[in-house]
Amino acid sequence: MDIEKVNSMDFGEFVDVFGNVVERCPLIAAAVWSQRPFSDLEDLEKHFFAFIDGLPQAGQEGVLRCHPDLAGCELQRGALSAESLREQSAAGLTSLGAAERLRLAELNAQYRARFGFPFVLAARLRDPEAVLRELARRLRCLPAQELRTALGEVKKIGRLRLADLLGGHPLGP
């Protein structure tokens, strides 16, 4: 899909296509639609990320709470979004053994209790061992630092999803 096609989409089509660039936050796509026309993928990306950056802290934490736990109960119930399922599968999280799944569930619960939102990571860029290491490392972060890190991961995920939709290559970190 090219940027001209994106710019010609009506509101409903745009939200249907881009509504899960930020996990379960179609409201962000709805707000971004009004910023058309976009000059390119990077410009479209910029508008998604500016919306997130412009939210108050409670709104940013709400965006994080829309994400599922990695290899969590939503995966087990078959309730992940298509994008999350594809990403968790690419990371090997859909085929964990019982011990790895239990360890990840324990760390996810500790993380959620400490920070008040789920652990967010651009999982498809990692393997299960790297996910577990990163989760254990980030559990030691200060809350303000972790909020910034988690939002950075939301942006990485969004960048990858936009590149998937537009057939481009993800830009920078």
MDAnalysis code that builds the backbone (N, CA, C; Angstrom):
import MDAnalysis as mda
import numpy as np

u = mda.Universe.empty(519, n_residues=173, atom_resindex=np.repeat(np.arange(173), 3), trajectory=True)
u.add_TopologyAttr("name", ["N", "CA", "C"] * 173)
u.add_TopologyAttr("resid", np.arange(1, 174))
u.add_TopologyAttr("resname", ["MET", "ASP", "ILE", "GLU", "LYS", "VAL", "ASN", "SER", "MET", "ASP", "PHE", "GLY", "GLU", "PHE", "VAL", "ASP", "VAL", "PHE", "GLY", "ASN", "VAL", "VAL", "GLU", "ARG", "CYS", "PRO", "LEU", "ILE", "ALA", "ALA", "ALA", "VAL", "TRP", "SER", "GLN", "ARG", "PRO", "PHE", "SER", "ASP", "LEU", "GLU", "ASP", "LEU", "GLU", "LYS", "HIS", "PHE", "PHE", "ALA", "PHE", "ILE", "ASP", "GLY", "LEU", "PRO", "GLN", "ALA", "GLY", "GLN", "GLU", "GLY", "VAL", "LEU", "ARG", "CYS", "HIS", "PRO", "ASP", "LEU", "ALA", "GLY", "CYS", "GLU", "LEU", "GLN", "ARG", "GLY", "ALA", "LEU", "SER", "ALA", "GLU", "SER", "LEU", "ARG", "GLU", "GLN", "SER", "ALA", "ALA", "GLY", "LEU", "THR", "SER", "LEU", "GLY", "ALA", "ALA", "GLU", "ARG", "LEU", "ARG", "LEU", "ALA", "GLU", "LEU", "ASN", "ALA", "GLN", "TYR", "ARG", "ALA", "ARG", "PHE", "GLY", "PHE", "PRO", "PHE", "VAL", "LEU", "ALA", "ALA", "ARG", "LEU", "ARG", "ASP", "PRO", "GLU", "ALA", "VAL", "LEU", "ARG", "GLU", "LEU", "ALA", "ARG", "ARG", "LEU", "ARG", "CYS", "LEU", "PRO", "ALA", "GLN", "GLU", "LEU", "ARG", "THR", "ALA", "LEU", "GLY", "GLU", "VAL", "LYS", "LYS", "ILE", "GLY", "ARG", "LEU", "ARG", "LEU", "ALA", "ASP", "LEU", "LEU", "GLY", "GLY", "HIS", "PRO", "LEU", "GLY", "PRO"])
u.atoms.positions = np.array([
    [0.851, -1.170, 0.000],
    [0.000, 0.000, 0.000],
    [0.901, 1.239, 0.000],
    [0.574, 2.210, -0.832],
    [1.393, 3.423, -0.871],
    [0.708, 4.556, -0.096],
    [1.451, 5.619, 0.105],
    [0.969, 6.731, 0.936],
    [-0.222, 7.437, 0.284],
    [-0.292, 7.432, -1.050],
    [-1.447, 8.038, -1.719],
    [-2.725, 7.282, -1.353],
    [-2.635, 5.966, -1.310],
    [-3.783, 5.145, -0.900],
    [-4.178, 5.478, 0.535],
    [-3.190, 5.609, 1.409],
    [-3.452, 5.957, 2.810],
    [-4.178, 7.296, 2.886],
    [-3.689, 8.274, 2.150],
    [-4.271, 9.617, 2.189],
    [-5.679, 9.665, 1.598],
    [-6.019, 8.707, 0.733],
    [-7.351, 8.709, 0.117],
    [-8.386, 7.920, 0.919],
    [-7.949, 7.257, 1.987],
    [-8.892, 6.457, 2.786],
    [-9.894, 7.345, 3.510],
    [-11.144, 6.874, 3.537],
    [-12.110, 7.580, 4.371],
    [-11.852, 7.177, 5.826],
    [-12.547, 7.836, 6.720],
    [-12.322, 7.639, 8.151],
    [-12.450, 6.170, 8.565],
    [-13.544, 5.540, 8.181],
    [-13.789, 4.159, 8.583],
    [-12.730, 3.201, 8.074],
    [-12.342, 3.363, 6.822],
    [-11.320, 2.484, 6.250],
    [-9.978, 2.692, 6.957],
    [-9.637, 3.948, 7.212],
    [-8.369, 4.256, 7.882],
    [-8.324, 3.597, 9.266],
    [-9.396, 3.743, 10.027],
    [-9.436, 3.153, 11.369],
    [-9.432, 1.631, 11.283],
    [-10.114, 1.060, 10.289],
    [-10.080, -0.394, 10.112],
    [-8.663, -0.886, 9.837],
    [-7.944, -0.184, 9.002],
    [-6.594, -0.611, 8.607],
    [-5.567, -0.312, 9.686],
    [-5.630, 0.878, 10.287],
    [-4.577, 1.330, 11.200],
    [-4.987, 1.306, 12.677],
    [-6.171, 0.812, 12.960],
    [-6.699, 0.848, 14.324],
    [-5.930, 0.046, 15.347],
    [-5.087, -0.887, 14.909],
    [-4.311, -1.670, 15.863],
    [-2.811, -1.440, 15.704],
    [-2.432, -0.337, 15.087],
    [-1.013, 0.021, 15.047],
    [-0.519, 0.167, 16.484],
    [-1.332, 0.799, 17.309],
    [-1.102, 0.830, 18.749],
    [-2.141, -0.126, 19.319],
    [-1.679, -1.185, 19.961],
    [-2.532, -2.303, 20.390],
    [-3.834, -1.846, 21.033],
    [-4.940, -2.255, 20.412],
    [-6.288, -2.016, 20.931],
    [-6.570, -0.541, 21.232],
    [-5.995, 0.330, 20.409],
    [-6.207, 1.779, 20.577],
    [-6.665, 2.400, 19.260],
    [-7.824, 1.991, 18.738],
    [-8.283, 2.583, 17.478],
    [-8.544, 4.079, 17.584],
    [-8.753, 4.566, 18.797],
    [-8.949, 6.005, 18.986],
    [-7.734, 6.793, 18.496],
    [-6.553, 6.229, 18.648],
    [-5.349, 6.922, 18.173],
    [-5.380, 7.022, 16.656],
    [-5.716, 5.924, 15.983],
    [-5.827, 5.971, 14.520],
    [-6.890, 6.974, 14.097],
    [-7.997, 7.021, 14.834],
    [-9.067, 7.970, 14.507],
    [-8.558, 9.412, 14.595],
    [-7.761, 9.694, 15.613],
    [-7.214, 11.045, 15.756],
    [-6.177, 11.344, 14.674],
    [-5.375, 10.351, 14.343],
    [-4.325, 10.547, 13.333],
    [-4.931, 10.780, 11.951],
    [-6.063, 10.145, 11.648],
    [-6.699, 10.309, 10.339],
    [-6.889, 11.785, 9.993],
    [-7.244, 12.587, 10.983],
    [-7.514, 14.010, 10.733],
    [-6.258, 14.795, 10.382],
    [-5.099, 14.185, 10.515],
    [-3.840, 14.881, 10.214],
    [-3.404, 14.707, 8.753],
    [-4.207, 13.987, 7.958],
    [-3.864, 13.787, 6.555],
    [-3.730, 15.118, 5.841],
    [-3.001, 15.213, 4.766],
    [-2.258, 14.145, 4.101],
    [-0.885, 13.918, 4.752],
    [-0.420, 12.687, 4.633],
    [0.898, 12.303, 5.136],
    [1.854, 12.279, 3.954],
    [3.062, 12.718, 4.174],
    [4.021, 12.763, 3.065],
    [4.652, 11.401, 2.801],
    [4.783, 10.589, 3.854],
    [5.403, 9.269, 3.709],
    [5.185, 8.475, 4.992],
    [5.735, 7.283, 5.036],
    [5.609, 6.418, 6.200],
    [6.134, 7.096, 7.458],
    [7.252, 7.767, 7.349],
    [7.840, 8.437, 8.508],
    [6.908, 9.524, 9.047],
    [6.249, 10.247, 8.165],
    [5.317, 11.291, 8.582],
    [4.103, 10.678, 9.293],
    [3.585, 9.590, 8.750],
    [2.460, 8.900, 9.379],
    [2.855, 8.423, 10.776],
    [4.011, 7.808, 10.854],
    [4.568, 7.340, 12.127],
    [4.664, 8.480, 13.136],
    [5.175, 9.611, 12.674],
    [5.355, 10.784, 13.535],
    [4.038, 11.207, 14.180],
    [2.955, 11.145, 13.425],
    [1.651, 11.546, 13.962],
    [1.134, 10.553, 15.019],
    [1.345, 9.266, 14.784],
    [0.960, 8.281, 15.802],
    [1.729, 8.530, 17.094],
    [3.027, 8.729, 16.969],
    [3.872, 8.863, 18.151],
    [3.655, 10.199, 18.851],
    [3.363, 11.245, 18.107],
    [3.077, 12.545, 18.723],
    [1.799, 12.458, 19.561],
    [0.829, 11.695, 19.082],
    [-0.403, 11.531, 19.862],
    [-0.082, 10.872, 21.203],
    [0.694, 9.794, 21.179],
    [1.068, 9.100, 22.417],
    [1.841, 10.034, 23.340],
    [2.803, 10.759, 22.775],
    [3.623, 11.667, 23.578],
    [2.795, 12.785, 24.193],
    [1.715, 13.176, 23.523],
    [0.882, 14.271, 24.004],
    [-0.109, 13.873, 25.089],
    [-0.241, 12.595, 25.331],
    [-1.166, 12.137, 26.373],
    [-0.612, 12.442, 27.762],
    [-1.490, 12.694, 28.720],
    [-1.016, 12.789, 30.107],
    [-0.531, 11.411, 30.556],
    [0.183, 11.358, 31.650],
    [0.733, 10.091, 32.120],
    [-0.340, 9.014, 32.258],
    [-1.498, 9.368, 32.793],
    [-2.568, 8.379, 32.960],
    [-2.997, 7.809, 31.608],
    [-3.038, 8.634, 30.581],
    [-3.389, 8.167, 29.242],
    [-2.311, 7.268, 28.665],
    [-1.054, 7.628, 28.894],
    [0.047, 6.786, 28.424],
    [0.009, 5.421, 29.114],
    [-0.260, 5.426, 30.416],
    [-0.380, 4.152, 31.136],
    [-1.571, 3.361, 30.606],
    [-2.637, 4.042, 30.222],
    [-3.789, 3.371, 29.628],
    [-3.436, 2.692, 28.314],
    [-2.623, 3.353, 27.505],
    [-2.155, 2.740, 26.252],
    [-1.391, 1.457, 26.572],
    [-0.551, 1.501, 27.584],
    [0.211, 0.312, 27.967],
    [-0.707, -0.799, 28.456],
    [-1.759, -0.439, 29.179],
    [-2.678, -1.449, 29.709],
    [-3.479, -2.150, 28.616],
    [-3.493, -1.607, 27.426],
    [-4.181, -2.258, 26.305],
    [-3.390, -3.442, 25.757],
    [-2.137, -3.556, 26.137],
    [-1.288, -4.643, 25.650],
    [-1.497, -5.901, 26.486],
    [-1.441, -7.053, 25.828],
    [-1.576, -8.312, 26.563],
    [-0.255, -8.706, 27.220],
    [-0.343, -9.534, 28.245],
    [0.874, -10.127, 28.797],
    [1.484, -11.033, 27.736],
    [2.800, -11.060, 27.661],
    [3.473, -11.944, 26.725],
    [3.282, -13.386, 27.190],
    [2.804, -14.224, 26.278],
    [2.523, -15.644, 26.550],
    [1.556, -15.810, 27.718],
    [0.660, -14.841, 27.883],
    [-0.267, -14.843, 29.011],
    [-1.588, -15.522, 28.715],
    [-2.565, -15.216, 29.561],
    [-3.859, -15.893, 29.474],
    [-4.585, -15.586, 28.160],
    [-4.363, -14.402, 27.577],
    [-5.032, -14.100, 26.307],
    [-4.528, -15.015, 25.193],
    [-3.245, -15.320, 25.217],
    [-2.701, -16.276, 24.255],
    [-3.328, -17.648, 24.479],
    [-3.392, -18.059, 25.731],
    [-3.938, -19.390, 26.056],
    [-5.414, -19.492, 25.657],
    [-6.160, -18.391, 25.781],
    [-7.590, -18.382, 25.433],
    [-7.841, -18.141, 23.955],
    [-6.796, -17.823, 23.195],
    [-6.972, -17.492, 21.784],
    [-7.579, -16.126, 21.579],
    [-7.329, -15.200, 22.517],
    [-7.957, -13.876, 22.480],
    [-7.003, -12.748, 22.065],
    [-5.821, -13.089, 21.562],
    [-4.889, -12.045, 21.117],
    [-5.353, -11.439, 19.798],
    [-4.974, -10.193, 19.560],
    [-5.196, -9.610, 18.241],
    [-4.323, -10.381, 17.250],
    [-4.684, -10.322, 15.972],
    [-3.900, -11.017, 14.944],
    [-2.449, -10.549, 14.963],
    [-2.252, -9.251, 15.160],
    [-0.888, -8.703, 15.176],
    [-0.097, -9.246, 16.360],
    [-0.703, -9.248, 17.544],
    [-0.003, -9.752, 18.733],
    [0.308, -11.234, 18.602],
    [-0.624, -11.990, 18.062],
    [-0.385, -13.417, 17.882],
    [0.801, -13.641, 16.944],
    [0.833, -12.913, 15.842],
    [1.934, -13.032, 14.876],
    [3.264, -12.661, 15.540],
    [3.270, -11.587, 16.328],
    [4.501, -11.119, 16.976],
    [4.970, -12.094, 18.051],
    [4.044, -12.577, 18.879],
    [4.424, -13.520, 19.931],
    [4.876, -14.846, 19.325],
    [4.249, -15.235, 18.243],
    [4.657, -16.461, 17.557],
    [6.063, -16.314, 16.988],
    [6.357, -15.169, 16.369],
    [7.687, -14.923, 15.804],
    [8.765, -14.980, 16.881],
    [8.406, -14.616, 18.104],
    [9.362, -14.641, 19.220],
    [9.457, -16.025, 19.870],
    [8.653, -16.970, 19.403],
    [8.668, -18.299, 19.990],
    [7.856, -18.414, 21.272],
    [7.051, -17.395, 21.565],
    [6.297, -17.397, 22.816],
    [5.041, -18.258, 22.771],
    [4.636, -18.677, 21.580],
    [3.452, -19.525, 21.466],
    [3.788, -21.009, 21.633],
    [5.065, -21.308, 21.730],
    [5.462, -22.719, 21.848],
    [6.391, -22.945, 23.039],
    [6.186, -22.183, 24.098],
    [6.994, -22.351, 25.300],
    [6.641, -23.647, 26.012],
    [7.620, -24.201, 26.705],
    [7.355, -25.332, 27.581],
    [6.672, -24.847, 28.842],
    [6.167, -25.782, 29.629],
    [5.424, -25.432, 30.841],
    [6.273, -24.627, 31.820],
    [7.530, -24.982, 31.988],
    [8.391, -24.274, 32.940],
    [8.657, -22.841, 32.490],
    [8.933, -22.646, 31.190],
    [9.158, -21.286, 30.678],
    [7.898, -20.445, 30.803],
    [6.744, -21.047, 30.480],
    [5.471, -20.323, 30.560],
    [5.188, -19.899, 31.999],
    [5.468, -20.788, 32.951],
    [5.274, -20.468, 34.362],
    [6.209, -19.349, 34.795],
    [7.469, -19.419, 34.402],
    [8.447, -18.374, 34.763],
    [8.013, -17.026, 34.189],
    [7.591, -17.024, 32.945],
    [7.142, -15.786, 32.319],
    [5.894, -15.251, 33.020],
    [4.973, -16.119, 33.387],
    [3.765, -15.692, 34.098],
    [4.117, -15.072, 35.443],
    [5.071, -15.659, 36.147],
    [5.497, -15.106, 37.443],
    [6.119, -13.729, 37.276],
    [7.006, -13.604, 36.296],
    [7.655, -12.299, 36.054],
    [6.643, -11.263, 35.579],
    [5.717, -11.663, 34.702],
    [4.670, -10.742, 34.250],
    [3.856, -10.226, 35.432],
    [3.504, -11.118, 36.361],
    [2.710, -10.724, 37.534],
    [3.504, -9.766, 38.424],
    [4.784, -10.035, 38.626],
    [5.634, -9.136, 39.422],
    [5.724, -7.761, 38.762],
    [5.893, -7.768, 37.462],
    [6.015, -6.510, 36.712],
    [4.725, -5.699, 36.832],
    [3.593, -6.357, 36.585],
    [2.298, -5.663, 36.645],
    [2.056, -5.111, 38.054],
    [2.416, -5.876, 39.080],
    [2.237, -5.414, 40.461],
    [3.138, -4.210, 40.738],
    [4.339, -4.210, 40.208],
    [5.278, -3.107, 40.461],
    [4.903, -1.837, 39.702],
    [4.515, -1.968, 38.436],
    [4.329, -0.782, 37.593],
    [2.868, -0.442, 37.286],
    [1.958, -1.384, 37.447],
    [0.547, -1.097, 37.201],
    [0.115, -1.251, 35.752],
    [0.986, -1.769, 34.923],
    [0.659, -2.050, 33.524],
    [1.484, -3.259, 33.100],
    [1.089, -3.903, 31.995],
    [1.816, -5.098, 31.572],
    [3.184, -4.764, 30.970],
    [4.045, -5.739, 30.986],
    [5.357, -5.640, 30.361],
    [5.157, -5.580, 28.851],
    [5.653, -4.509, 28.242],
    [5.513, -4.328, 26.799],
    [6.897, -4.393, 26.177],
    [7.002, -5.204, 25.127],
    [8.264, -5.416, 24.438],
    [7.962, -5.735, 22.981],
    [8.754, -5.204, 22.082],
    [8.629, -5.568, 20.668],
    [9.138, -7.005, 20.542],
    [8.276, -7.939, 20.892],
    [8.658, -9.340, 21.082],
    [9.227, -9.976, 19.827],
    [8.730, -9.610, 18.673],
    [9.183, -10.321, 17.469],
    [10.650, -10.073, 17.156],
    [11.248, -9.128, 17.857],
    [12.677, -8.865, 17.686],
    [13.522, -9.695, 18.645],
    [12.889, -10.559, 19.435],
    [13.578, -11.309, 20.488],
    [13.241, -12.792, 20.398],
    [13.967, -13.574, 21.183],
    [13.627, -14.981, 21.379],
    [13.185, -15.132, 22.833],
    [12.648, -16.292, 23.222],
    [12.115, -16.427, 24.583],
    [13.125, -16.106, 25.686],
    [14.358, -16.533, 25.518],
    [15.364, -16.266, 26.551],
    [15.624, -14.765, 26.682],
    [15.682, -14.081, 25.556],
    [15.899, -12.635, 25.580],
    [14.716, -11.911, 26.216],
    [13.502, -12.395, 25.966],
    [12.305, -11.807, 26.581],
    [12.396, -11.934, 28.099],
    [12.722, -13.120, 28.576],
    [12.830, -13.349, 30.026],
    [13.938, -12.493, 30.646],
    [15.075, -12.400, 29.989],
    [16.176, -11.565, 30.502],
    [15.766, -10.096, 30.581],
    [15.123, -9.622, 29.519],
    [14.715, -8.214, 29.487],
    [13.653, -7.926, 30.539],
    [12.723, -8.820, 30.721],
    [11.687, -8.643, 31.739],
    [12.312, -8.602, 33.125],
    [13.217, -9.499, 33.409],
    [13.899, -9.501, 34.713],
    [14.702, -8.217, 34.908],
    [15.359, -7.752, 33.863],
    [16.149, -6.517, 33.957],
    [15.246, -5.309, 34.216],
    [14.162, -5.214, 33.467],
    [13.295, -4.044, 33.583],
    [12.510, -4.019, 34.886],
    [12.359, -5.138, 35.543],
    [11.720, -5.155, 36.862],
    [12.503, -4.309, 37.866],
    [13.776, -4.098, 37.627],
    [14.626, -3.330, 38.542],
    [14.640, -1.833, 38.232],
    [13.960, -1.410, 37.187],
    [13.966, -0.002, 36.791],
    [13.081, 0.837, 37.704],
    [13.379, 2.116, 37.742],
    [12.519, 3.059, 38.452],
    [11.242, 3.264, 37.634],
    [10.109, 3.509, 38.287],
    [8.837, 3.634, 37.569],
    [8.841, 4.662, 36.432],
    [9.386, 5.845, 36.641],
    [9.379, 6.858, 35.576],
    [10.214, 6.400, 34.383],
    [11.343, 5.781, 34.671],
    [12.203, 5.264, 33.594],
    [11.489, 4.142, 32.845],
    [10.813, 3.277, 33.585],
    [10.129, 2.147, 32.954],
    [8.958, 2.606, 32.096],
    [8.255, 3.635, 32.531],
    [7.184, 4.186, 31.697],
    [7.752, 4.632, 30.356],
    [8.866, 5.355, 30.371],
    [9.501, 5.809, 29.120],
    [9.935, 4.621, 28.267],
    [10.533, 3.620, 28.907],
    [10.997, 2.435, 28.171],
    [9.823, 1.702, 27.539],
    [8.763, 1.492, 28.308],
    [7.593, 0.770, 27.798],
    [6.951, 1.532, 26.642],
    [6.864, 2.854, 26.739],
    [6.305, 3.644, 25.636],
    [7.206, 3.566, 24.410],
    [8.510, 3.505, 24.624],
    [9.433, 3.309, 23.505],
    [9.179, 1.985, 22.806],
    [8.845, 0.955, 23.570],
    [8.527, -0.348, 22.991],
    [7.208, -0.284, 22.219],
    [6.227, 0.458, 22.732],
    [4.964, 0.653, 22.002],
    [5.269, 1.284, 20.641],
    [6.168, 2.233, 20.624],
    [6.534, 2.894, 19.365],
    [7.272, 1.934, 18.431],
    [8.148, 1.092, 18.966],
    [8.815, 0.089, 18.115],
    [7.783, -0.837, 17.487],
    [6.841, -1.292, 18.299],
    [5.782, -2.169, 17.791],
    [4.992, -1.440, 16.709],
    [4.613, -0.191, 16.979],
    [3.867, 0.598, 16.002],
    [4.646, 0.808, 14.718],
    [5.927, 1.072, 14.837],
    [6.793, 1.269, 13.664],
    [6.812, -0.006, 12.816],
    [6.959, -1.147, 13.463],
    [6.974, -2.419, 12.740],
    [5.618, -2.703, 12.088],
    [4.542, -2.421, 12.803],
    [3.208, -2.663, 12.251],
    [2.924, -1.743, 11.071],
    [3.331, -0.490, 11.167],
    [3.147, 0.425, 10.036],
    [3.962, -0.042, 8.833],
    [5.188, -0.470, 9.071],
    [6.023, -0.970, 7.970],
    [5.380, -2.204, 7.342],
    [4.781, -3.075, 8.162],
    [4.077, -4.241, 7.623],
    [2.930, -3.798, 6.712],
    [2.161, -2.827, 7.159],
    [0.986, -2.376, 6.408],
    [1.365, -1.657, 5.128],
    [2.434, -0.881, 5.160],
    [2.814, -0.092, 4.004],
    [3.913, -0.751, 3.178],
    [4.318, -1.938, 3.592],
    [5.326, -2.649, 2.819],
    [6.681, -1.963, 2.842],
    [6.930, -1.191, 3.869],
    [8.210, -0.495, 3.967],
    [9.133, -1.173, 4.934],
    [10.246, -0.556, 5.146],
    [11.200, -1.038, 6.125],
    [11.087, -0.154, 7.348],
    [11.073, -0.762, 8.533],
    [10.969, 0.049, 9.747],
    [12.120, 1.044, 9.815],
    [11.804, 2.216, 10.256],
    [12.799, 3.272, 10.359],
    [13.407, 3.281, 11.736],
    [14.668, 3.444, 11.829],
    [15.390, 3.653, 13.082],
    [14.814, 2.974, 14.309],
    [15.430, 3.173, 15.462],
    [14.951, 2.551, 16.712],
    [13.717, 3.209, 17.259],
])
